């Protein structure tokens, strides 16, 4: 069963699409609908679904801006609109299909087939990632596995100097390699990195305790082996000293 979410600023348009989808109730279920895109973003970033039906023309933000704000995009996106000039742009934003309002039942049936195909490919990709993760946990226990943007990155803990926050992104600073920018918040990185070796010294930084060169107590910062200066948050100072 396909789990779908609808985002459209017009309640009548939502009801119309729900009614059309009811003709395919044995294949697809609408688990949630939103007329407020901000509320929809919070829900989508914290819940699992298979397909998003997204209206393009909304007053507070358009559908393309909406997609750019999403952290989680592991689902099929279907654009819905009354205007066909958005078709090419929709495809560029990795939408799998494009439905013109009023939505035709035959068009919707074809879209559902595409959603099924998309989710089948995603399922197989996820299975491959699970196998790789299991392999890493059994045979490469010293390595840290980061799953981001459809790929797995394997890193040695000792190669990481520190991780810096940039909103919904994190930048991993490595000792002898180019930095890596990933779509994970610093909180997520805290759960991935070994607790005995890494410490969140500031709201914006996690440091590798093995890579500290100096701690300048009076000025409240540490100097890493790269000579980068990382601030120590006052409320974390005592915990940091205990770690040392």
C-alpha positions in Angstrom: 0.0 0.0 0.0 1.4 3.4 -1.0 1.3 6.0 1.8 0.7 9.4 0.4 0.6 13.0 1.7 -1.1 15.9 0.0 0.1 19.6 0.3 -2.1 22.2 -1.3 -3.2 25.6 -0.1 -6.7 25.0 -1.4 -8.9 22.7 0.8 -11.2 22.0 -2.1 -8.3 20.8 -4.2 -7.2 18.5 -1.4 -10.7 17.0 -1.1 -10.9 16.6 -4.9 -7.6 14.7 -5.1 -8.6 12.6 -2.1 -11.8 11.7 -3.9 -9.9 10.8 -7.1 -7.5 8.7 -5.1 -10.3 6.8 -3.4 -10.9 5.1 -6.7 -7.5 3.4 -6.1 -8.0 2.7 -2.4 -6.6 -0.8 -2.8 -3.3 0.7 -3.9 -2.9 4.1 -2.2 -3.8 5.6 1.1 -3.7 9.3 2.0 -2.3 9.4 5.5 -2.1 13.2 5.9 -3.0 16.4 4.1 -1.8 20.0 4.6 -2.9 23.4 3.4 -0.1 25.0 5.5 3.3 24.2 3.9 5.3 25.0 7.0 3.4 22.4 9.0 3.8 20.0 6.1 7.6 20.4 6.2 7.8 19.5 9.9 5.6 16.4 9.3 7.6 15.2 6.3 10.9 15.6 8.0 9.8 13.4 10.9 7.5 10.8 9.3 7.8 8.1 6.6 5.7 8.2 3.4 5.9 6.8 -0.1 4.6 9.7 -2.2 4.0 13.4 -1.9 1.3 15.2 -4.1 2.5 18.8 -4.1 0.8 21.9 -5.4 3.1 24.4 -7.1 1.3 27.7 -6.6 0.9 28.4 -2.9 0.9 31.9 -1.4 3.5 31.6 1.4 6.0 29.6 -0.7 5.8 27.9 -4.0 6.3 24.1 -4.4 9.9 24.4 -5.6 10.9 26.4 -2.5 9.0 23.9 -0.4 11.1 21.0 -1.8 14.4 22.9 -1.2 13.5 23.2 2.5 12.9 19.5 3.0 15.6 17.5 4.8 14.0 14.2 4.0 13.3 13.5 0.4 13.1 9.7 0.4 9.8 9.5 -1.4 8.3 10.1 -4.8 7.2 13.6 -5.6 4.2 14.3 -7.9 3.6 17.9 -8.9 -0.1 19.1 -9.1 -1.0 22.4 -10.7 -3.5 24.1 -13.1 -0.7 25.4 -15.3 1.4 23.3 -17.6 4.3 25.8 -17.9 5.9 24.3 -14.8 6.4 20.8 -16.3 10.1 21.1 -17.2 11.0 22.8 -13.9 9.1 20.0 -12.0 11.3 17.4 -13.7 14.4 19.3 -12.9 13.4 19.2 -9.2 13.3 15.4 -9.5 9.5 15.1 -9.5 8.6 11.7 -11.0 5.4 13.0 -12.5 3.2 16.1 -13.2 -0.6 16.2 -13.0 -2.7 19.0 -14.4 -5.8 20.1 -12.5 -8.5 19.0 -12.7 -6.8 15.7 -12.4 -7.9 13.0 -14.9 -8.4 9.4 -13.5 -6.4 7.8 -16.3 -3.5 10.2 -15.7 -3.6 9.4 -12.0 -3.6 5.7 -12.7 -0.4 6.1 -14.7 1.1 8.2 -12.0 0.4 5.5 -9.4 2.3 3.0 -11.6 5.3 5.4 -11.7 5.2 5.8 -7.9 5.2 2.0 -7.5 8.2 1.7 -9.8 10.0 4.4 -8.0 9.4 2.9 -4.5 10.5 -0.5 -5.8 13.9 0.9 -6.9 14.2 2.8 -3.6 13.5 -0.4 -1.7 16.2 -2.3 -3.6 18.7 0.6 -3.0 17.9 0.6 0.7 18.5 -3.2 0.9 22.0 -2.7 -0.7 22.8 0.0 1.9 21.7 -2.3 4.8 24.0 -5.0 3.5 26.9 -2.6 3.4 26.1 -1.2 6.8 26.1 -4.8 8.3 29.4 -5.5 6.5 30.9 -2.4 8.0 29.7 -3.2 11.5 31.1 -6.7 11.4 34.4 -6.3 9.6 35.3 -2.6 9.8 34.3 -1.7 13.4 36.9 1.1 13.6 35.2 3.0 10.7 32.3 5.4 11.0 29.5 4.9 8.5 27.6 8.0 7.3 24.5 7.6 5.1 23.8 10.7 3.2 22.3 11.7 -0.2 21.9 8.1 -1.4 25.5 7.0 -0.6 27.5 5.6 2.2 30.7 7.2 3.4 33.2 5.2 5.5 35.6 7.2 7.7 38.3 6.4 10.2 37.5 8.1 13.5 41.1 9.2 13.9 41.0 11.0 10.5 38.2 13.4 11.8 39.4 16.6 13.4 36.0 18.2 14.1 32.5 18.6 12.7 30.9 22.1 12.2 27.2 22.8 12.0 25.6 24.8 9.2 21.9 24.7 10.0 20.5 21.5 8.4 24.0 20.6 7.1 27.2 19.5 8.8 30.8 19.9 7.6 33.3 17.2 8.5 36.8 18.5 8.7 39.4 15.8 8.0 43.1 15.7 8.8 44.5 15.0 5.4 41.5 15.0 3.1 39.1 17.6 1.7 36.2 18.5 4.0 32.9 16.7 3.5 29.5 18.5 3.6 26.6 16.2 4.5 22.8 16.7 4.9 22.8 15.9 8.6 22.3 18.1 11.6 25.0 18.2 14.3 22.6 16.3 16.7 22.6 13.4 14.2 26.3 13.4 14.0 26.6 13.2 17.8 24.7 9.9 17.7 27.1 8.5 15.0 30.5 9.5 16.4 32.1 7.4 19.2 31.1 9.0 22.5 34.5 8.2 24.2 36.4 10.1 21.5 34.2 13.0 20.4 32.6 15.8 22.4 30.1 18.5 21.5 32.1 21.4 22.8 29.7 24.1 21.4 26.3 24.2 19.7 28.1 24.5 16.4 31.0 22.1 17.0 31.9 18.5 17.8 35.6 17.9 18.3 37.9 14.9 18.3 39.4 14.9 21.8 42.5 13.1 20.5 43.2 16.0 18.1 43.3 18.9 20.6 46.7 20.6 20.7 46.0 23.3 23.2 43.2 24.6 25.5 43.4 28.3 26.1 41.4 28.6 29.4 41.3 32.4 29.8 39.9 33.0 26.3 37.8 29.9 26.2 38.8 28.0 23.1 40.7 24.9 22.0 43.4 24.8 19.3 43.1 21.7 17.1 46.1 20.0 15.4 45.1 21.8 12.3 45.6 25.1 14.2 41.8 25.8 13.9 40.4 27.5 17.0 37.2 26.1 18.3 35.2 28.0 21.0 34.2 26.2 24.2 30.7 27.0 25.3 30.5 28.1 29.0 27.8 25.6 29.9 29.9 22.8 28.4 33.2 23.8 30.0 33.0 21.6 33.1 31.9 18.5 31.2 34.7 19.1 28.7 37.3 19.3 31.4 36.0 16.0 32.9 36.4 14.4 29.4 40.0 15.5 29.4 
